[in-house]
């Protein structure tokens, strides 16, 4: 979830490696970052919404990655992916190091760029 610089680059790399990729973003313009030849699916909507994640095929996926620019959206979508859809591997970017530790303890794979750069 999230088709900014990081999300679009990740989606393109995974698709190039042969993975089936679905990108969810609330901005239609964000999908322009993927380019015309992107082989994956694009779902327009709020990735914290259970129905949007259903439409994206969350029930059949084995990875969910949230990399929007908002910790709350990332955390909420990751929890929906983990708890409702039982996705086996859920990774989320968290900018706040305190939150990052809490969500790591809850079993989420977390990445905190503010800690990596410190």
N, CA, C and O atoms as CSV, one atom per row, in Angstrom:
chain,resi,resn,atom,element,x,y,z
A,1,UNK,N,N,0.850,-1.165,0.000
A,1,UNK,CA,C,0.000,0.000,0.000
A,1,UNK,C,C,0.893,1.225,0.000
A,1,UNK,O,O,1.839,1.332,0.780
A,2,UNK,N,N,0.564,2.154,-0.904
A,2,UNK,CA,C,1.345,3.368,-1.044
A,2,UNK,C,C,2.142,3.333,-2.332
A,2,UNK,O,O,2.939,2.422,-2.558
A,3,UNK,N,N,1.925,4.322,-3.169
A,3,UNK,CA,C,2.599,4.363,-4.464
A,3,UNK,C,C,3.409,5.646,-4.601
A,3,UNK,O,O,3.407,6.295,-5.648
A,4,UNK,N,N,4.097,5.995,-3.525
A,4,UNK,CA,C,5.020,7.124,-3.577
A,4,UNK,C,C,6.342,6.653,-4.161
A,4,UNK,O,O,6.384,5.666,-4.895
A,5,UNK,N,N,7.421,7.355,-3.838
A,5,UNK,CA,C,8.735,6.967,-4.374
A,5,UNK,C,C,9.119,5.554,-3.958
A,5,UNK,O,O,9.516,4.746,-4.798
A,6,UNK,N,N,9.005,5.252,-2.681
A,6,UNK,CA,C,9.413,3.938,-2.181
A,6,UNK,C,C,8.464,2.852,-2.665
A,6,UNK,O,O,8.907,1.820,-3.169
A,7,UNK,N,N,7.171,3.073,-2.519
A,7,UNK,CA,C,6.191,2.062,-2.910
A,7,UNK,C,C,6.233,1.733,-4.385
A,7,UNK,O,O,6.152,0.564,-4.761
A,8,UNK,N,N,6.361,2.750,-5.232
A,8,UNK,CA,C,6.399,2.496,-6.673
A,8,UNK,C,C,7.685,1.781,-7.071
A,8,UNK,O,O,7.653,0.877,-7.906
A,9,UNK,N,N,8.816,2.172,-6.489
A,9,UNK,CA,C,10.083,1.501,-6.796
A,9,UNK,C,C,10.036,0.042,-6.352
A,9,UNK,O,O,10.481,-0.848,-7.077
A,10,UNK,N,N,9.502,-0.195,-5.175
A,10,UNK,CA,C,9.376,-1.558,-4.664
A,10,UNK,C,C,8.456,-2.392,-5.547
A,10,UNK,O,O,8.772,-3.539,-5.864
A,11,UNK,N,N,7.327,-1.828,-5.944
A,11,UNK,CA,C,6.376,-2.543,-6.803
A,11,UNK,C,C,7.010,-2.903,-8.141
A,11,UNK,O,O,6.848,-4.024,-8.623
A,12,UNK,N,N,7.727,-1.965,-8.739
A,12,UNK,CA,C,8.371,-2.233,-10.030
A,12,UNK,C,C,9.451,-3.302,-9.899
A,12,UNK,O,O,9.567,-4.173,-10.761
A,13,UNK,N,N,10.241,-3.243,-8.829
A,13,UNK,CA,C,11.291,-4.246,-8.619
A,13,UNK,C,C,10.700,-5.635,-8.404
A,13,UNK,O,O,11.179,-6.610,-8.983
A,14,UNK,N,N,9.669,-5.728,-7.580
A,14,UNK,CA,C,9.042,-7.030,-7.327
A,14,UNK,C,C,8.411,-7.594,-8.594
A,14,UNK,O,O,8.524,-8.789,-8.867
A,15,UNK,N,N,7.751,-6.744,-9.364
A,15,UNK,CA,C,7.140,-7.191,-10.621
A,15,UNK,C,C,8.213,-7.650,-11.602
A,15,UNK,O,O,8.031,-8.651,-12.296
A,16,UNK,N,N,9.329,-6.928,-11.666
A,16,UNK,CA,C,10.430,-7.299,-12.562
A,16,UNK,C,C,11.037,-8.642,-12.168
A,16,UNK,O,O,11.566,-9.361,-13.017
A,17,UNK,N,N,10.960,-8.980,-10.879
A,17,UNK,CA,C,11.461,-10.271,-10.396
A,17,UNK,C,C,10.448,-11.392,-10.581
A,17,UNK,O,O,10.699,-12.526,-10.174
A,18,UNK,N,N,9.308,-11.088,-11.191
A,18,UNK,CA,C,8.320,-12.114,-11.498
A,18,UNK,C,C,7.207,-12.282,-10.485
A,18,UNK,O,O,6.396,-13.199,-10.613
A,19,UNK,N,N,7.148,-11.430,-9.493
A,19,UNK,CA,C,6.085,-11.518,-8.491
A,19,UNK,C,C,4.806,-10.867,-9.011
A,19,UNK,O,O,4.854,-9.916,-9.791
A,20,UNK,N,N,3.672,-11.387,-8.574
A,20,UNK,CA,C,2.393,-10.743,-8.870
A,20,UNK,C,C,2.215,-9.627,-7.848
A,20,UNK,O,O,2.239,-9.868,-6.641
A,21,UNK,N,N,2.037,-8.413,-8.338
A,21,UNK,CA,C,2.012,-7.240,-7.464
A,21,UNK,C,C,0.707,-6.481,-7.652
A,21,UNK,O,O,0.263,-6.242,-8.775
A,22,UNK,N,N,0.103,-6.107,-6.531
A,22,UNK,CA,C,-1.047,-5.209,-6.543
A,22,UNK,C,C,-0.687,-4.001,-5.697
A,22,UNK,O,O,-0.223,-4.142,-4.566
A,23,UNK,N,N,-0.899,-2.823,-6.242
A,23,UNK,CA,C,-0.591,-1.581,-5.538
A,23,UNK,C,C,-1.900,-0.878,-5.201
A,23,UNK,O,O,-2.764,-0.706,-6.061
A,24,UNK,N,N,-2.035,-0.474,-3.942
A,24,UNK,CA,C,-3.214,0.266,-3.485
A,24,UNK,C,C,-2.769,1.683,-3.136
A,24,UNK,O,O,-1.793,1.871,-2.410
A,25,UNK,N,N,-3.481,2.669,-3.650
A,25,UNK,CA,C,-3.205,4.058,-3.292
A,25,UNK,C,C,-4.498,4.851,-3.426
A,25,UNK,O,O,-5.375,4.499,-4.216
A,26,UNK,N,N,-4.608,5.918,-2.653
A,26,UNK,CA,C,-5.821,6.740,-2.691
A,26,UNK,C,C,-5.753,7.835,-3.753
A,26,UNK,O,O,-6.722,8.569,-3.949
A,27,UNK,N,N,-4.624,7.946,-4.433
A,27,UNK,CA,C,-4.455,8.968,-5.467
A,27,UNK,C,C,-4.222,8.313,-6.829
A,27,UNK,O,O,-3.247,7.586,-7.021
A,28,UNK,N,N,-5.118,8.575,-7.758
A,28,UNK,CA,C,-4.965,8.023,-9.112
A,28,UNK,C,C,-3.644,8.487,-9.734
A,28,UNK,O,O,-2.985,7.714,-10.430
A,29,UNK,N,N,-3.259,9.729,-9.492
A,29,UNK,CA,C,-2.027,10.277,-10.065
A,29,UNK,C,C,-0.780,9.535,-9.576
A,29,UNK,O,O,0.225,9.485,-10.284
A,30,UNK,N,N,-0.836,8.967,-8.387
A,30,UNK,CA,C,0.320,8.241,-7.848
A,30,UNK,C,C,0.697,7.054,-8.730
A,30,UNK,O,O,1.870,6.691,-8.815
A,31,UNK,N,N,-0.286,6.453,-9.382
A,31,UNK,CA,C,-0.010,5.289,-10.229
A,31,UNK,C,C,0.843,5.645,-11.443
A,31,UNK,O,O,1.426,4.757,-12.065
A,32,UNK,N,N,0.925,6.926,-11.789
A,32,UNK,CA,C,1.777,7.355,-12.902
A,32,UNK,C,C,3.236,6.984,-12.658
A,32,UNK,O,O,3.994,6.781,-13.606
A,33,UNK,N,N,3.627,6.897,-11.394
A,33,UNK,CA,C,5.006,6.536,-11.057
A,33,UNK,C,C,5.363,5.117,-11.514
A,33,UNK,O,O,6.540,4.798,-11.681
A,34,UNK,N,N,4.365,4.278,-11.712
A,34,UNK,CA,C,4.620,2.888,-12.099
A,34,UNK,C,C,4.963,2.751,-13.581
A,34,UNK,O,O,5.586,1.768,-13.983
A,35,UNK,N,N,4.572,3.707,-14.377
A,35,UNK,CA,C,4.840,3.647,-15.810
A,35,UNK,C,C,3.792,2.835,-16.550
A,35,UNK,O,O,3.075,2.026,-15.963
A,36,UNK,N,N,3.722,3.069,-17.841
A,36,UNK,CA,C,2.691,2.441,-18.679
A,36,UNK,C,C,2.849,0.930,-18.777
A,36,UNK,O,O,1.858,0.226,-18.968
A,37,UNK,N,N,4.054,0.421,-18.652
A,37,UNK,CA,C,4.278,-1.015,-18.819
A,37,UNK,C,C,4.181,-1.834,-17.543
A,37,UNK,O,O,4.525,-3.016,-17.546
A,38,UNK,N,N,3.722,-1.234,-16.458
A,38,UNK,CA,C,3.644,-1.976,-15.193
A,38,UNK,C,C,2.682,-3.149,-15.337
A,38,UNK,O,O,1.520,-2.952,-15.693
A,39,UNK,N,N,3.153,-4.376,-15.063
A,39,UNK,CA,C,2.317,-5.556,-15.283
A,39,UNK,C,C,1.347,-5.889,-14.149
A,39,UNK,O,O,0.508,-6.777,-14.301
A,40,UNK,N,N,1.449,-5.196,-13.028
A,40,UNK,CA,C,0.613,-5.522,-11.875
A,40,UNK,C,C,-0.732,-4.829,-11.899
A,40,UNK,O,O,-1.083,-4.129,-12.849
A,41,UNK,N,N,-1.481,-5.048,-10.816
A,41,UNK,CA,C,-2.796,-4.415,-10.646
A,41,UNK,C,C,-2.653,-3.136,-9.849
A,41,UNK,O,O,-1.765,-3.004,-9.008
A,42,UNK,N,N,-3.540,-2.201,-10.126
A,42,UNK,CA,C,-3.606,-0.954,-9.380
A,42,UNK,C,C,-5.026,-0.816,-8.841
A,42,UNK,O,O,-5.994,-0.894,-9.598
A,43,UNK,N,N,-5.144,-0.612,-7.542
A,43,UNK,CA,C,-6.452,-0.470,-6.908
A,43,UNK,C,C,-6.513,0.911,-6.269
A,43,UNK,O,O,-5.703,1.250,-5.406
A,44,UNK,N,N,-7.482,1.694,-6.706
A,44,UNK,CA,C,-7.666,3.039,-6.179
A,44,UNK,C,C,-8.537,2.968,-4.936
A,44,UNK,O,O,-9.666,2.480,-4.992
A,45,UNK,N,N,-8.019,3.452,-3.816
A,45,UNK,CA,C,-8.808,3.453,-2.591
A,45,UNK,C,C,-7.933,3.586,-1.361
A,45,UNK,O,O,-6.705,3.609,-1.447
A,46,UNK,N,N,-8.581,3.670,-0.230
A,46,UNK,CA,C,-7.923,3.803,1.056
A,46,UNK,C,C,-7.541,2.412,1.559
A,46,UNK,O,O,-8.413,1.587,1.830
A,47,UNK,N,N,-6.262,2.158,1.680
A,47,UNK,CA,C,-5.776,0.843,2.089
A,47,UNK,C,C,-6.054,0.475,3.531
A,47,UNK,O,O,-5.736,-0.638,3.950
A,48,UNK,N,N,-6.644,1.385,4.307
A,48,UNK,CA,C,-7.066,1.010,5.656
A,48,UNK,C,C,-8.487,0.460,5.641
A,48,UNK,O,O,-8.972,-0.037,6.657
A,49,UNK,N,N,-9.149,0.546,4.505
A,49,UNK,CA,C,-10.531,0.088,4.347
A,49,UNK,C,C,-10.548,-1.399,3.993
A,49,UNK,O,O,-9.956,-1.815,2.998
A,50,UNK,N,N,-11.219,-2.179,4.801
A,50,UNK,CA,C,-11.275,-3.627,4.601
A,50,UNK,C,C,-11.791,-3.986,3.207
A,50,UNK,O,O,-11.288,-4.926,2.591
A,51,UNK,N,N,-12.775,-3.263,2.707
A,51,UNK,CA,C,-13.353,-3.572,1.396
A,51,UNK,C,C,-12.359,-3.301,0.271
A,51,UNK,O,O,-12.323,-4.035,-0.717
A,52,UNK,N,N,-11.562,-2.264,0.414
A,52,UNK,CA,C,-10.536,-1.966,-0.589
A,52,UNK,C,C,-9.489,-3.077,-0.590
A,52,UNK,O,O,-9.048,-3.514,-1.653
A,53,UNK,N,N,-9.095,-3.530,0.583
A,53,UNK,CA,C,-8.117,-4.616,0.650
A,53,UNK,C,C,-8.700,-5.916,0.103
A,53,UNK,O,O,-7.986,-6.696,-0.527
A,54,UNK,N,N,-9.984,-6.154,0.338
A,54,UNK,CA,C,-10.643,-7.319,-0.275
A,54,UNK,C,C,-10.553,-7.238,-1.787
A,54,UNK,O,O,-10.183,-8.211,-2.444
A,55,UNK,N,N,-10.890,-6.082,-2.342
A,55,UNK,CA,C,-10.841,-5.876,-3.787
A,55,UNK,C,C,-9.427,-6.088,-4.330
A,55,UNK,O,O,-9.253,-6.541,-5.461
A,56,UNK,N,N,-8.432,-5.763,-3.529
A,56,UNK,CA,C,-7.046,-5.895,-3.976
A,56,UNK,C,C,-6.558,-7.340,-3.956
A,56,UNK,O,O,-5.480,-7.636,-4.472
A,57,UNK,N,N,-7.337,-8.237,-3.367
A,57,UNK,CA,C,-6.943,-9.643,-3.308
A,57,UNK,C,C,-6.181,-10.004,-2.048
A,57,UNK,O,O,-5.442,-10.988,-2.031
A,58,UNK,N,N,-6.349,-9.223,-0.996
A,58,UNK,CA,C,-5.602,-9.453,0.242
A,58,UNK,C,C,-5.805,-10.852,0.812
A,58,UNK,O,O,-4.901,-11.396,1.446
A,59,UNK,N,N,-6.959,-11.434,0.598
A,59,UNK,CA,C,-7.234,-12.766,1.154
A,59,UNK,C,C,-6.371,-13.847,0.514
A,59,UNK,O,O,-6.216,-14.929,1.080
A,60,UNK,N,N,-5.807,-13.565,-0.657
A,60,UNK,CA,C,-5.011,-14.567,-1.363
A,60,UNK,C,C,-3.527,-14.220,-1.425
A,60,UNK,O,O,-2.779,-14.870,-2.155
A,61,UNK,N,N,-3.094,-13.232,-0.690
A,61,UNK,CA,C,-1.693,-12.814,-0.798
A,61,UNK,C,C,-0.856,-13.386,0.337
A,61,UNK,O,O,-1.385,-13.775,1.378
A,62,UNK,N,N,0.448,-13.432,0.125
A,62,UNK,CA,C,1.319,-13.922,1.191
A,62,UNK,C,C,2.248,-12.831,1.735
A,62,UNK,O,O,3.022,-13.082,2.658
A,63,UNK,N,N,2.174,-11.623,1.167
A,63,UNK,CA,C,2.936,-10.485,1.674
A,63,UNK,C,C,2.075,-9.233,1.603
A,63,UNK,O,O,1.308,-9.059,0.656
A,64,UNK,N,N,2.196,-8.373,2.585
A,64,UNK,CA,C,1.554,-7.059,2.558
A,64,UNK,C,C,2.580,-6.055,3.052
A,64,UNK,O,O,3.166,-6.233,4.121
A,65,UNK,N,N,2.799,-5.003,2.279
A,65,UNK,CA,C,3.775,-3.975,2.648
A,65,UNK,C,C,3.089,-2.614,2.585
A,65,UNK,O,O,2.510,-2.252,1.561
A,66,UNK,N,N,3.155,-1.866,3.676
A,66,UNK,CA,C,2.565,-0.522,3.677
A,66,UNK,C,C,3.676,0.512,3.833
A,66,UNK,O,O,4.438,0.506,4.800
A,67,UNK,N,N,3.737,1.403,2.838
A,67,UNK,CA,C,4.784,2.427,2.830
A,67,UNK,C,C,4.215,3.793,2.440
A,67,UNK,O,O,4.780,4.488,1.596
A,68,UNK,N,N,3.094,4.172,3.057
A,68,UNK,CA,C,2.578,5.521,2.826
A,68,UNK,C,C,3.427,6.487,3.650
A,68,UNK,O,O,4.342,6.064,4.356
A,69,UNK,N,N,3.128,7.769,3.561
A,69,UNK,CA,C,3.896,8.739,4.344
A,69,UNK,C,C,3.300,8.975,5.729
A,69,UNK,O,O,3.725,9.893,6.431
A,70,UNK,N,N,2.324,8.162,6.135
A,70,UNK,CA,C,1.702,8.346,7.444
A,70,UNK,C,C,1.774,7.106,8.318
A,70,UNK,O,O,1.305,6.038,7.925
A,71,UNK,N,N,2.355,7.241,9.491
A,71,UNK,CA,C,2.454,6.113,10.421
A,71,UNK,C,C,1.095,5.507,10.738
A,71,UNK,O,O,0.949,4.284,10.749
A,72,UNK,N,N,0.092,6.355,10.998
A,72,UNK,CA,C,-1.221,5.830,11.383
A,72,UNK,C,C,-1.836,4.984,10.279
A,72,UNK,O,O,-2.384,3.915,10.550
A,73,UNK,N,N,-1.751,5.451,9.030
A,73,UNK,CA,C,-2.277,4.665,7.902
A,73,UNK,C,C,-1.512,3.359,7.757
A,73,UNK,O,O,-2.108,2.306,7.531
A,74,UNK,N,N,-0.195,3.428,7.887
A,74,UNK,CA,C,0.611,2.215,7.753
A,74,UNK,C,C,0.275,1.201,8.841
A,74,UNK,O,O,0.111,0.012,8.568
A,75,UNK,N,N,0.176,1.677,10.057
A,75,UNK,CA,C,-0.120,0.788,11.179
A,75,UNK,C,C,-1.510,0.177,11.030
A,75,UNK,O,O,-1.689,-1.031,11.186
A,76,UNK,N,N,-2.485,1.018,10.728
A,76,UNK,CA,C,-3.863,0.531,10.622
A,76,UNK,C,C,-4.000,-0.499,9.497
A,76,UNK,O,O,-4.611,-1.550,9.693
A,77,UNK,N,N,-3.442,-0.208,8.335
A,77,UNK,CA,C,-3.553,-1.155,7.220
A,77,UNK,C,C,-2.804,-2.444,7.530
A,77,UNK,O,O,-3.261,-3.527,7.165
A,78,UNK,N,N,-1.667,-2.342,8.193
A,78,UNK,CA,C,-0.906,-3.540,8.554
A,78,UNK,C,C,-1.687,-4.408,9.537
A,78,UNK,O,O,-1.677,-5.634,9.431
A,79,UNK,N,N,-2.358,-3.775,10.485
A,79,UNK,CA,C,-3.160,-4.542,11.439
A,79,UNK,C,C,-4.343,-5.222,10.750
A,79,UNK,O,O,-4.658,-6.371,11.060
A,80,UNK,N,N,-4.995,-4.530,9.825
A,80,UNK,CA,C,-6.099,-5.139,9.074
A,80,UNK,C,C,-5.575,-6.329,8.273
A,80,UNK,O,O,-6.196,-7.391,8.249
A,81,UNK,N,N,-4.431,-6.144,7.621
A,81,UNK,CA,C,-3.841,-7.225,6.824
A,81,UNK,C,C,-3.518,-8.436,7.693
A,81,UNK,O,O,-3.773,-9.575,7.301
A,82,UNK,N,N,-2.962,-8.186,8.863
A,82,UNK,CA,C,-2.547,-9.270,9.754
A,82,UNK,C,C,-3.731,-9.931,10.458
A,82,UNK,O,O,-3.832,-11.158,10.483
A,83,UNK,N,N,-4.616,-9.130,11.024
A,83,UNK,CA,C,-5.686,-9.673,11.862
A,83,UNK,C,C,-6.899,-10.159,11.073
A,83,UNK,O,O,-7.439,-11.224,11.374
A,84,UNK,N,N,-7.331,-9.410,10.083
A,84,UNK,CA,C,-8.544,-9.773,9.347
A,84,UNK,C,C,-8.243,-10.724,8.203
A,84,UNK,O,O,-8.955,-11.707,8.002
A,85,UNK,N,N,-7.176,-10.429,7.444
A,85,UNK,CA,C,-6.875,-11.248,6.268
A,85,UNK,C,C,-5.857,-12.350,6.542
A,85,UNK,O,O,-5.598,-13.188,5.678
A,86,UNK,N,N,-5.283,-12.348,7.737
A,86,UNK,CA,C,-4.336,-13.390,8.134
A,86,UNK,C,C,-3.176,-13.522,7.142
A,86,UNK,O,O,-2.710,-14.628,6.868
A,87,UNK,N,N,-2.721,-12.405,6.613
A,87,UNK,CA,C,-1.588,-12.421,5.686
A,87,UNK,C,C,-0.346,-12.809,6.487
A,87,UNK,O,O,-0.053,-12.193,7.511
A,88,UNK,N,N,0.387,-13.829,6.026
A,88,UNK,CA,C,1.482,-14.366,6.840
A,88,UNK,C,C,2.639,-13.399,7.096
A,88,UNK,O,O,3.245,-13.440,8.166
A,89,UNK,N,N,2.949,-12.543,6.145
A,89,UNK,CA,C,4.065,-11.614,6.318
A,89,UNK,C,C,3.574,-10.197,6.026
A,89,UNK,O,O,3.151,-9.878,4.915
A,90,UNK,N,N,3.645,-9.364,7.056
A,90,UNK,CA,C,3.185,-7.975,6.951
A,90,UNK,C,C,4.337,-7.072,7.373
A,90,UNK,O,O,4.893,-7.219,8.461
A,91,UNK,N,N,4.681,-6.141,6.502
A,91,UNK,CA,C,5.764,-5.201,6.800
A,91,UNK,C,C,5.229,-3.782,6.676
A,91,UNK,O,O,4.453,-3.476,5.770
A,92,UNK,N,N,5.646,-2.929,7.583
A,92,UNK,CA,C,5.180,-1.546,7.552
A,92,UNK,C,C,6.309,-0.588,7.901
A,92,UNK,O,O,7.162,-0.873,8.742
A,93,UNK,N,N,6.286,0.546,7.234
A,93,UNK,CA,C,7.267,1.599,7.530
A,93,UNK,C,C,6.676,2.481,8.622
A,93,UNK,O,O,5.538,2.940,8.520
A,94,UNK,N,N,7.463,2.709,9.662
A,94,UNK,CA,C,7.054,3.539,10.788
A,94,UNK,C,C,8.156,4.569,11.034
A,94,UNK,O,O,9.308,4.203,11.266
A,95,UNK,N,N,7.809,5.843,10.984
A,95,UNK,CA,C,8.802,6.897,11.202
A,95,UNK,C,C,9.094,7.137,12.684
A,95,UNK,O,O,10.206,7.537,13.030
A,96,UNK,N,N,8.132,6.904,13.552
A,96,UNK,CA,C,8.286,7.150,14.989
A,96,UNK,C,C,8.952,5.935,15.641
A,96,UNK,O,O,8.354,4.860,15.673
A,97,UNK,N,N,10.182,6.083,16.166
A,97,UNK,CA,C,10.896,4.936,16.724
A,97,UNK,C,C,10.190,4.275,17.913
A,97,UNK,O,O,10.332,3.069,18.115
A,98,UNK,N,N,9.439,5.039,18.692
A,98,UNK,CA,C,8.726,4.442,19.832
A,98,UNK,C,C,7.615,3.532,19.323
A,98,UNK,O,O,7.467,2.404,19.793
A,99,UNK,N,N,6.846,4.015,18.373
A,99,UNK,CA,C,5.795,3.180,17.780
A,99,UNK,C,C,6.395,1.961,17.092
A,99,UNK,O,O,5.841,0.864,17.159
A,100,UNK,N,N,7.517,2.160,16.439
A,100,UNK,CA,C,8.151,1.062,15.709
A,100,UNK,C,C,8.413,-0.117,16.643
A,100,UNK,O,O,8.133,-1.263,16.292
A,101,UNK,N,N,8.941,0.156,17.809
A,101,UNK,CA,C,9.246,-0.906,18.768
A,101,UNK,C,C,7.970,-1.610,19.230
A,101,UNK,O,O,7.947,-2.837,19.337
A,102,UNK,N,N,6.925,-0.857,19.501
A,102,UNK,CA,C,5.654,-1.439,19.956
A,102,UNK,C,C,5.088,-2.379,18.898
A,102,UNK,O,O,4.662,-3.491,19.212
A,103,UNK,N,N,5.083,-1.932,17.645
A,103,UNK,CA,C,4.494,-2.756,16.585
A,103,UNK,C,C,5.373,-3.936,16.218
A,103,UNK,O,O,4.874,-4.971,15.775
A,104,UNK,N,N,6.660,-3.792,16.394
A,104,UNK,CA,C,7.557,-4.941,16.203
A,104,UNK,C,C,7.228,-6.018,17.240
A,104,UNK,O,O,7.198,-7.206,16.920
A,105,UNK,N,N,6.983,-5.598,18.473
A,105,UNK,CA,C,6.635,-6.544,19.535
A,105,UNK,C,C,5.287,-7.216,19.280
A,105,UNK,O,O,5.027,-8.299,19.805
A,106,UNK,N,N,4.427,-6.582,18.477
A,106,UNK,CA,C,3.130,-7.171,18.125
A,106,UNK,C,C,3.253,-8.174,16.979
A,106,UNK,O,O,2.259,-8.775,16.572
A,107,UNK,N,N,4.462,-8.356,16.459
A,107,UNK,CA,C,4.663,-9.339,15.413
A,107,UNK,C,C,4.701,-8.789,14.004
A,107,UNK,O,O,4.745,-9.559,13.045
A,108,UNK,N,N,4.684,-7.465,13.855
A,108,UNK,CA,C,4.790,-6.874,12.524
A,108,UNK,C,C,6.262,-6.689,12.171
A,108,UNK,O,O,7.072,-6.325,13.023
A,109,UNK,N,N,6.598,-6.940,10.921
A,109,UNK,CA,C,7.919,-6.550,10.441
A,109,UNK,C,C,7.855,-5.039,10.276
A,109,UNK,O,O,6.972,-4.526,9.589
A,110,UNK,N,N,8.769,-4.336,10.892
A,110,UNK,CA,C,8.750,-2.883,10.798
A,110,UNK,C,C,10.085,-2.380,10.272
A,110,UNK,O,O,11.126,-3.014,10.441
A,111,UNK,N,N,10.019,-1.225,9.632
A,111,UNK,CA,C,11.213,-0.548,9.149
A,111,UNK,C,C,11.084,0.903,9.568
A,111,UNK,O,O,10.099,1.567,9.244
A,112,UNK,N,N,12.068,1.387,10.280
A,112,UNK,CA,C,12.036,2.762,10.776
A,112,UNK,C,C,13.218,3.525,10.180
A,112,UNK,O,O,14.337,3.414,10.681
A,113,UNK,N,N,12.983,4.301,9.110
A,113,UNK,CA,C,14.093,5.009,8.474
A,113,UNK,C,C,14.763,6.032,9.380
A,113,UNK,O,O,15.928,6.370,9.164
A,114,UNK,N,N,14.056,6.533,10.385
A,114,UNK,CA,C,14.677,7.496,11.291
A,114,UNK,C,C,15.709,6.816,12.193
A,114,UNK,O,O,16.648,7.468,12.648
A,115,UNK,N,N,15.551,5.517,12.458
A,115,UNK,CA,C,16.551,4.779,13.231
A,115,UNK,C,C,17.716,4.355,12.351
A,115,UNK,O,O,18.869,4.371,12.783
A,116,UNK,N,N,17.413,3.978,11.119
A,116,UNK,CA,C,18.456,3.526,10.205
A,116,UNK,C,C,19.425,4.661,9.911
A,116,UNK,O,O,20.630,4.440,9.795
A,117,UNK,N,N,18.898,5.879,9.791
A,117,UNK,CA,C,19.730,7.033,9.471
A,117,UNK,C,C,20.432,7.634,10.675
A,117,UNK,O,O,21.260,8.532,10.521
A,118,UNK,N,N,20.116,7.159,11.866
A,118,UNK,CA,C,20.683,7.753,13.083
A,118,UNK,C,C,22.106,7.308,13.324
A,118,UNK,O,O,22.723,7.719,14.307
